[in-house]
Amino acid sequence: MKIGKYTLKIIESGFFALDGGAMFGIVPKPLWEIANPPDIENRIKLATRNLLLEDGNKKILIDTGMGTKWNKKMKEIYSISEEITIESALADNGVKAEDISDVILTHLHFDHTGGSTKNENGKTVPSFPNAKYYVQKQNFDWAINPSDRDRGSYLKENFLSLFEEGVLNFIYGEEEFDDEIKFIVVNGHTFGQQLIKISDSANTFLYCCDLFPTISHIPIPYVMGYDLQPLVTVSEKQKILKQAINESWKLFFEHDPDTAFVTLKETEKGIRVDEKFKDFG
């Protein structure tokens, strides 16, 4: 897929699992379990799906997955797959960690920035040594001092060394990264999450991160129990879906285990999936 000056590549960097009830909030299990079958511990399978944007020597990575800094207990709790890492997934696409020029982080939850750092010689260091990292300042401030409710999602070993090494750059609101990349800030899931809009005159892809983690979350009431402000999420979903329909956006999913992106359509039940795609091919 080509958008403007960028060639887009999908980077499938692994799988993990979270409680199905937490993923769907107030929605009863009989409604979500058909499309999202849980395991014996009520967890549903989730992907960490990243985007790589390439323009010559410029290689931009959006989010970094779960990373490899997990102990045995946490691997079991989150059913973290060890077969694939962000580094191995990039290598499969002919890209080394040293080649990444920029890392755009949607927010600093562990499943979005876990791969941003790694342990090396007893020290936590940036995983992409030549990259500049970007995140909303609002989200960084919250991550440094989160609430008791979401403290477990913000693990400082995933991002604090980026700040200390001087490679973490702050975004202030809905800025434009360049002609093709724009940030859309949403605050329902957490404070200062940024959706990544990638567009030119022919195509628009919205990297949905945790506003729409899977295709099952497109219906308005399907809001995660993890969200700090669920009514704000509802409002944000309504606004984004309306704009996506009006401007023919494609929605890109970070966590859906089977579908990378979709087109949308209007139905009697509201906006729903039209076509599903696993890749750009």
C-alpha positions as CSV (number, residue, x, y, z in Angstrom):
1,M,0.0,0.0,0.0
2,K,1.3,3.4,-1.0
3,I,0.0,6.6,0.7
4,G,1.7,9.8,-0.5
5,K,5.5,9.3,-0.2
6,Y,5.2,6.3,2.2
7,T,5.0,2.6,1.5
8,L,3.0,0.9,4.2
9,K,3.8,-2.5,5.6
10,I,1.9,-4.5,8.2
11,I,4.1,-5.8,11.0
12,E,2.5,-8.7,12.9
13,S,4.6,-8.7,16.1
14,G,2.9,-11.3,18.2
15,F,-0.2,-12.3,20.3
16,F,-1.3,-12.0,23.9
17,A,-4.6,-12.4,25.7
18,L,-6.9,-10.4,28.0
19,D,-10.0,-11.1,29.9
20,G,-13.0,-11.0,27.6
21,G,-15.3,-9.4,30.1
22,A,-12.7,-6.6,30.6
23,M,-12.4,-6.2,26.8
24,F,-16.2,-5.7,26.3
25,G,-17.3,-4.0,29.5
26,I,-21.1,-4.1,30.0
27,V,-21.7,-6.2,26.9
28,P,-22.9,-9.7,27.9
29,K,-20.7,-12.6,27.1
30,P,-23.2,-14.4,24.8
31,L,-23.0,-11.3,22.5
32,W,-19.2,-11.2,22.2
33,E,-18.0,-14.8,22.6
34,I,-19.2,-15.9,19.2
35,A,-16.7,-13.7,17.3
36,N,-14.2,-13.7,20.2
37,P,-14.1,-17.3,21.6
38,P,-12.5,-17.2,25.1
39,D,-10.1,-19.8,26.5
40,I,-10.8,-21.7,29.7
41,E,-9.7,-18.7,31.7
42,N,-12.1,-16.4,29.9
43,R,-9.3,-14.7,27.9
44,I,-9.6,-13.7,24.3
45,K,-6.7,-13.8,21.8
46,L,-5.4,-10.4,20.7
47,A,-2.7,-9.3,18.2
48,T,-0.1,-6.7,18.5
49,R,-0.2,-5.3,14.9
50,N,2.1,-2.5,14.0
51,L,2.6,-0.3,10.9
52,L,5.9,0.4,9.2
53,L,6.0,3.5,6.9
54,E,9.0,3.6,4.6
55,D,10.3,6.5,2.5
56,G,13.9,5.9,1.4
57,N,16.0,6.0,4.5
58,K,13.1,7.1,6.7
59,K,11.4,4.2,8.4
60,I,8.6,5.1,10.8
61,L,7.2,2.4,13.2
62,I,3.8,2.9,14.9
63,D,3.7,1.2,18.3
64,T,6.1,-1.6,19.4
65,G,4.0,-4.4,20.9
66,M,4.5,-6.3,24.1
67,G,8.3,-6.5,24.2
68,T,10.4,-9.2,25.8
69,K,11.0,-8.0,29.4
70,W,8.3,-10.2,30.9
71,N,8.9,-12.7,33.7
72,K,7.4,-16.2,33.7
73,K,4.4,-15.3,35.8
74,M,3.4,-12.4,33.7
75,K,3.9,-14.4,30.5
76,E,1.4,-16.9,31.8
77,I,-1.1,-14.3,32.9
78,Y,-1.2,-12.6,29.5
79,S,-0.5,-15.7,27.5
80,I,2.3,-13.9,25.7
81,S,3.5,-15.5,22.6
82,E,7.3,-15.8,22.4
83,E,7.7,-17.0,18.9
84,I,7.4,-13.5,17.4
85,T,8.9,-10.2,18.6
86,I,8.9,-6.7,17.1
87,E,12.6,-7.2,16.1
88,S,11.9,-10.6,14.4
89,A,8.8,-9.3,12.7
90,L,10.8,-6.3,11.3
91,A,13.6,-8.6,10.2
92,D,11.1,-10.7,8.3
93,N,10.5,-7.5,6.3
94,G,14.2,-6.8,5.8
95,V,14.4,-4.1,8.5
96,K,16.9,-4.1,11.4
97,A,16.3,-2.2,14.7
98,E,19.1,0.2,13.7
99,D,17.2,1.1,10.5
100,I,14.2,2.6,12.4
101,S,14.3,6.4,12.2
102,D,11.1,7.2,14.1
103,V,8.8,5.5,16.5
104,I,5.3,6.9,17.0
105,L,3.6,5.7,20.2
106,T,-0.2,5.9,20.4
107,H,0.1,5.8,24.2
108,L,2.3,4.2,26.8
109,H,0.3,1.1,27.9
110,F,2.5,-2.0,28.0
111,D,0.9,-3.6,25.0
112,H,1.7,-0.6,22.8
113,T,5.2,0.4,24.0
114,G,6.6,-2.8,25.6
115,G,8.9,-3.2,22.7
116,S,10.3,0.3,22.9
117,T,13.0,-0.7,25.3
118,K,15.0,-3.9,26.0
119,N,17.3,-5.2,28.7
120,E,20.9,-5.1,27.7
121,N,23.8,-5.8,30.1
122,G,21.6,-5.3,33.1
123,K,20.3,-2.0,31.9
124,T,17.1,-0.9,30.2
125,V,17.9,0.8,26.9
126,P,15.9,2.0,23.8
127,S,15.3,-0.9,21.4
128,F,15.7,1.3,18.3
129,P,19.1,3.0,18.9
130,N,18.9,5.5,16.0
131,A,15.2,6.4,16.4
132,K,13.4,9.4,17.8
133,Y,10.3,8.4,19.7
134,Y,7.1,10.5,19.8
135,V,4.1,10.5,22.3
136,Q,1.6,13.0,23.5
137,K,2.9,15.0,26.4
138,Q,-0.5,14.6,28.1
139,N,-0.1,10.8,28.0
140,F,3.5,10.9,29.3
141,D,2.4,13.1,32.3
142,W,-0.4,10.6,33.1
143,A,1.9,7.6,32.7
144,I,4.4,9.0,35.2
145,N,1.7,9.4,37.8
146,P,-1.3,7.2,36.8
147,S,-4.3,6.4,39.0
148,D,-4.5,3.3,41.2
149,R,-7.0,2.0,38.6
150,D,-4.6,1.9,35.6
151,R,-1.2,1.8,37.3
152,G,-0.6,-1.8,36.1
153,S,-0.9,-0.7,32.5
154,Y,1.9,1.9,32.7
155,L,5.1,0.1,33.3
156,K,7.9,2.7,33.5
157,E,10.6,0.3,32.3
158,N,8.9,0.5,28.9
159,F,9.3,4.3,28.5
160,L,11.3,6.1,31.2
161,S,14.7,5.3,29.7
162,L,13.5,6.9,26.5
163,F,13.0,10.1,28.4
164,E,16.2,9.8,30.3
165,E,18.2,9.1,27.1
166,G,16.7,12.2,25.5
167,V,15.0,10.4,22.6
168,L,11.4,10.9,23.6
169,N,9.8,13.8,21.8
170,F,6.5,15.3,23.0
171,I,3.5,16.0,20.8
172,Y,1.1,18.7,22.0
173,G,-2.4,18.0,20.7
174,E,-3.6,17.3,17.2
175,E,-0.4,18.3,15.3
176,E,0.6,17.2,11.9
177,F,3.7,15.0,11.8
178,D,4.1,15.7,8.1
179,D,1.9,16.0,4.9
180,E,0.6,12.4,5.3
181,I,0.6,11.8,9.1
182,K,-1.7,13.6,11.5
183,F,-2.5,12.9,15.2
184,I,-6.1,12.7,16.5
185,V,-6.2,12.9,20.3
186,V,-8.8,10.9,22.2
187,N,-9.2,10.7,26.0
188,G,-11.8,8.0,26.8
189,H,-9.5,5.0,27.0
190,T,-6.7,7.0,28.7
191,F,-5.6,10.6,28.7
192,G,-3.8,11.7,25.6
193,Q,-4.1,8.6,23.4
194,Q,-3.3,9.5,19.8
195,L,-4.9,7.9,16.8
196,I,-2.7,8.0,13.7
197,K,-4.3,9.2,10.5
198,I,-2.3,8.4,7.4
199,S,-3.8,10.0,4.2
200,D,-3.3,11.4,0.7
201,S,-5.8,12.4,-2.0
202,A,-6.7,8.8,-2.7
203,N,-6.6,6.9,0.7
204,T,-7.0,7.4,4.4
205,F,-6.1,4.8,7.0
206,L,-6.8,5.4,10.6
207,Y,-4.6,3.5,13.1
208,C,-7.3,3.0,15.7
209,C,-5.2,1.7,18.6
210,D,-7.6,1.3,21.6
211,L,-10.5,3.4,20.5
212,F,-11.4,0.4,18.3
213,P,-9.1,-2.4,19.4
214,T,-10.9,-5.0,17.3
215,I,-13.7,-5.1,14.7
216,S,-16.0,-6.3,17.4
217,H,-15.7,-2.8,19.0
218,I,-17.2,-0.9,16.1
219,P,-20.7,-1.0,17.6
220,I,-21.0,2.1,19.9
221,P,-21.9,0.2,23.2
222,Y,-18.9,-2.1,22.9
223,V,-16.5,-0.2,25.2
224,M,-13.7,-1.8,27.1
225,G,-13.9,-2.0,30.9
226,Y,-10.3,-0.7,30.9
227,D,-11.4,2.7,29.6
228,L,-11.1,5.5,32.2
229,Q,-13.9,7.5,30.8
230,P,-16.4,5.2,29.0
231,L,-18.9,7.9,28.1
232,V,-16.2,9.9,26.5
233,T,-15.2,6.8,24.5
234,V,-18.8,6.6,23.3
235,S,-18.8,10.2,22.1
236,E,-15.4,9.7,20.4
237,K,-16.5,6.6,18.6
238,Q,-19.6,8.3,17.3
239,K,-17.5,11.3,16.0
240,I,-14.8,9.2,14.4
241,L,-17.2,6.7,12.7
242,K,-19.3,9.5,11.2
243,Q,-16.1,11.1,9.8
244,A,-14.9,7.8,8.6
245,I,-18.1,7.1,6.7
246,N,-18.3,10.6,5.2
247,E,-14.7,10.5,4.0
248,S,-14.3,6.8,3.2
249,W,-11.6,6.0,5.7
250,K,-10.3,2.5,6.3
251,L,-9.9,1.5,9.9
252,F,-6.7,-0.3,10.9
253,F,-6.9,-2.5,14.0
254,E,-4.0,-3.1,16.3
255,H,-5.4,-5.9,18.3
256,D,-7.9,-7.9,16.1
257,P,-6.3,-11.4,15.8
258,D,-7.6,-12.0,12.3
259,T,-8.4,-8.7,10.5
260,A,-5.9,-5.9,9.8
261,F,-8.3,-3.3,8.4
262,V,-11.8,-2.8,7.1
263,T,-14.0,-0.5,5.1
264,L,-17.4,0.6,6.6
265,K,-21.0,0.9,5.6
266,E,-24.2,2.4,6.9
267,T,-26.8,-0.1,8.1
268,E,-30.1,-0.1,10.0
269,K,-28.2,-0.9,13.2
270,G,-25.6,1.8,12.6
271,I,-22.2,1.8,11.0
272,R,-20.8,-1.6,10.5
273,V,-18.0,-3.5,8.7
274,D,-18.3,-3.7,4.9
275,E,-15.2,-5.5,3.8
276,K,-12.4,-7.1,5.9
277,F,-8.8,-7.4,4.9
278,K,-5.8,-9.3,6.4
279,D,-3.2,-7.5,4.4
280,F,-2.6,-4.9,1.7
281,G,-2.3,-7.5,-1.0
